[in-house]
Amino acid sequence: MLTSVRSKIAATLFAGCMLAATPAFADETDPPSEFTVTGSATLATDYRFRGLSLSAGDMAVQGTINVNHASGFYVGAWGSNLEDSAVYGNMELDVYGGWTGAVADGLTADVGLLYYVYPNGKVGDANVMEPYASLTKTLGPASAKVGVAYAWKQDSLGGDDNLYLYTDWTLGVPETPISVSAHLGYTDGALSPKLLTGKSTDGGFDYSLGASYAITKNLSLGVSYIGVDGNSISSFSNDAVVGTLKASF
């Protein structure tokens, strides 16, 4: 079943990329559209969400598509295969909408609402809604981001809520196709890694260090070392090195 789902997702993403690569023979005198469409297709050796594997340490096929307006408003969707389970099924589909734009020189804000959907889960309610907000400061080839995501009390979270705080740092190495990145996050509530791995009910940290290599403008290779608090469980919460191949359009 999981292999079939992966094949269908991969075929869909491949077809989308081929369509995106087809030239649009528009009149060169047409004014620029207020809408733009962007997206990507990714092969990952593991699907890690806030430090925890949701694909049981197996490969994941992932894709995203965004429709952006010149005003800064956007809507989008992201999908991935999962480890098959009765509650979540074998697929995650995230739909979201929000606004992003400059609020000061070199400072960008992003606010929105994300809805995690598990379309083929068979037991209980797994879907979760989570508002988010972030600020990103860019200075030359470097950027720093701080963000927050909060899911209020929902049945899918066992009647509890969840708070996630994080920071991301990236640096494009000058005169090279290489960039390096670092991430640190903290989860408190229903999705705490300590709670989910049976260590305690306290909040816990996740972190990663990574690098990516731009093969072309639209194709890149990445590798990250990922760790998380809590008990170390193989193919779930153990430290891992995750590789990615990403095509963007």
C-alpha positions in Angstrom: 0.0 0.0 0.0 2.7 2.5 1.0 4.7 1.7 -2.1 1.6 2.4 -4.3 1.0 5.7 -2.5 4.6 6.7 -3.0 4.4 5.9 -6.7 1.2 7.9 -7.1 2.6 10.9 -5.3 5.9 10.7 -7.3 4.0 10.5 -10.6 1.8 13.5 -9.7 4.8 15.6 -8.6 6.7 14.6 -11.8 3.8 15.6 -14.0 3.5 18.9 -12.1 7.1 19.7 -12.7 6.9 18.8 -16.4 3.9 21.2 -16.8 5.7 23.9 -14.9 8.7 23.5 -17.2 6.5 24.0 -20.4 7.0 27.5 -21.8 4.0 29.8 -21.6 3.8 31.6 -24.9 2.2 34.7 -23.5 2.2 38.1 -25.3 5.5 39.8 -24.2 3.5 43.1 -23.9 1.1 41.6 -21.2 1.5 43.2 -17.8 3.0 41.1 -15.1 0.4 38.9 -13.3 -0.5 39.8 -9.7 -0.4 36.0 -9.0 2.6 33.7 -9.1 2.7 30.0 -8.6 5.7 28.3 -7.0 6.4 24.8 -5.8 8.8 21.9 -5.3 9.1 18.2 -5.3 11.5 16.5 -2.8 12.8 13.0 -2.1 13.9 12.6 1.5 15.6 9.7 3.2 13.3 10.2 6.2 10.4 12.5 7.0 11.3 14.3 10.3 8.8 16.6 11.9 10.2 18.7 14.7 12.9 16.0 15.2 10.6 13.0 15.1 10.3 10.5 12.2 6.8 10.2 10.8 7.9 7.8 8.1 9.5 5.2 10.4 12.9 6.1 9.1 11.9 5.3 5.5 12.1 7.4 2.4 9.5 10.1 1.9 8.2 11.7 -1.3 7.0 15.2 -0.7 5.7 18.1 -2.7 4.4 21.6 -2.2 2.6 24.2 -4.3 1.9 27.9 -3.5 -0.3 30.5 -5.1 1.1 34.0 -4.2 -0.5 37.4 -4.7 1.4 40.6 -5.1 -0.2 41.9 -1.9 1.6 39.3 0.1 -1.3 37.0 0.7 -0.9 33.3 -0.3 -2.4 29.9 -0.1 -0.7 26.5 -0.5 -0.6 22.8 0.1 2.2 20.4 1.1 2.0 16.6 1.1 4.1 13.6 2.2 3.7 9.9 2.7 3.7 8.6 6.3 4.3 5.3 8.2 0.9 3.6 7.7 -1.3 3.6 10.8 -5.0 3.4 11.7 -5.2 6.9 13.0 -3.1 8.8 10.5 -3.3 6.6 7.4 -0.3 6.7 5.1 -0.5 10.3 3.9 -0.3 13.8 5.3 -1.7 16.8 3.5 -1.1 20.3 4.9 -3.2 23.2 3.6 -2.4 26.8 4.7 -3.0 30.4 4.0 -1.5 33.6 5.2 0.3 36.9 4.5 4.0 37.7 4.2 5.8 40.9 3.5 8.5 43.4 4.6 7.7 45.2 7.8 11.1 47.0 8.1 14.4 47.2 6.2 15.6 43.6 5.8 12.8 42.3 8.1 10.0 40.1 6.8 6.9 38.9 8.7 4.8 35.8 7.9 1.5 35.0 9.6 -1.0 32.4 8.8 -3.1 29.3 9.6 -2.0 25.7 8.8 -4.4 22.7 8.8 -2.8 19.2 9.1 -5.1 16.7 7.3 -4.8 12.9 7.3 -7.2 11.9 4.5 -7.1 8.2 4.8 -6.9 7.8 8.6 -9.5 5.3 9.8 -9.7 5.7 13.6 -10.5 8.9 15.5 -9.9 12.5 14.5 -6.2 13.2 13.7 -6.6 16.6 11.9 -5.0 19.6 13.6 -5.3 23.4 13.1 -2.3 25.5 14.0 -1.8 29.3 13.6 1.8 30.5 13.1 3.9 33.6 12.9 7.5 34.4 12.2 10.0 37.2 11.6 13.0 36.8 9.4 16.0 39.2 9.3 18.2 39.2 6.2 21.7 40.6 6.1 23.6 39.9 3.0 24.0 36.1 2.5 22.8 35.4 6.1 19.3 35.2 7.5 17.9 34.6 11.0 14.3 33.6 11.7 12.3 33.3 14.9 8.8 31.8 14.9 5.9 30.4 16.9 3.1 28.0 16.2 0.3 27.3 18.6 -2.4 24.7 18.4 -5.3 25.3 20.8 -7.0 22.4 22.7 -8.4 20.0 20.1 -9.8 16.4 20.2 -7.0 15.3 17.9 -4.5 16.4 20.5 -6.2 14.5 23.3 -7.9 17.6 24.5 -4.6 19.3 25.1 -2.9 22.2 23.4 0.6 22.6 21.9 3.2 25.4 21.7 6.2 25.3 19.4 8.9 28.0 19.4 11.9 27.9 17.0 14.7 29.7 15.4 16.4 29.0 12.0 19.7 30.4 10.8 21.1 30.2 7.2 24.2 31.3 5.5 25.0 31.2 1.8 28.7 30.7 1.5 30.0 33.5 -0.8 31.1 32.6 -4.3 30.0 29.0 -3.8 26.7 27.0 -4.4 26.8 25.9 -0.8 24.7 27.1 2.1 24.7 26.0 5.7 21.8 26.0 8.2 21.0 25.5 11.9 17.7 25.0 13.6 16.6 24.9 17.3 13.0 24.3 18.4 11.1 23.8 21.6 7.8 21.9 22.0 5.5 22.1 25.0 2.2 20.3 25.2 0.6 17.4 23.4 3.4 17.0 20.9 6.3 17.3 23.2 9.0 14.8 22.2 9.5 13.8 25.8 5.8 13.0 26.1 5.6 11.1 22.8 8.6 9.0 23.7 7.4 8.2 27.2 10.2 10.0 29.1 8.1 12.7 30.9 5.4 15.2 30.4 7.9 18.1 30.1 8.6 20.1 27.0 11.6 19.2 24.8 14.0 20.5 22.2 14.7 19.5 18.7 17.7 20.7 16.7 19.5 20.2 13.3 22.6 21.2 11.5 22.7 21.0 7.7 24.1 22.0 4.4 22.8 22.2 0.8 24.4 22.3 -2.6 22.7 24.0 -5.5 23.3 21.7 -8.5 21.4 24.1 -10.7 19.1 27.1 -10.1 16.2 24.7 -9.5 17.8 21.5 -8.2 19.6 21.0 -4.9 21.1 18.3 -2.7 20.9 18.6 1.1 22.0 16.8 4.2 21.1 17.4 7.9 22.0 15.9 11.2 18.8 15.9 13.4 18.4 15.3 17.1 15.6 15.5 19.6 15.0 15.3 23.4 13.3 12.2 24.9 14.0 8.5 24.9 15.9 7.4 21.8 13.6 5.0 19.8 14.9 3.5 16.6 13.3 5.0 13.4 11.3 7.5 15.5 13.3 9.6 17.9 16.9 8.5 17.4 19.5 11.0 16.1 19.6 10.7 12.3 21.3 12.0 9.2 18.7 12.9 6.6 19.4 13.5 2.9 17.2 15.3 0.4 17.0 15.9 -3.4 14.8 18.9 -4.2 13.5 20.3 -7.5 11.9 23.7 -7.4 9.8 25.7 -9.9 
